[in-house]
């Protein structure tokens, strides 16, 4: 039994988990994604994301969802299924006059960007 516990402890010590890293800049409320290593189209999508999405909440909230794998407001797992629900609910939001807050063309950019981040974080 002691040998089994010792073997387990040694294997845990020498085995490290490999986590994909999403590059970020800043700390606390100023935490945001670092687009410097993104392809050109994702850099443009990042700008569209920052233009529209930071009107209602901080970028730090989104970064933390990707880093922790948990949605901050519901404590539900943040995976591709919940990402689709979040994107759809953000698309349906309207301004006071009934117009969509995020145009469809921009929503496609934001969706592509968020899916790109999900793929990067799950590698």
Helices and strands as residue ranges (DSSP letters): H 2-14, E 24-25, G 28-30, E 32-33, G 35-37, H 40-53, H 59-68, H 80-92, H 104-121
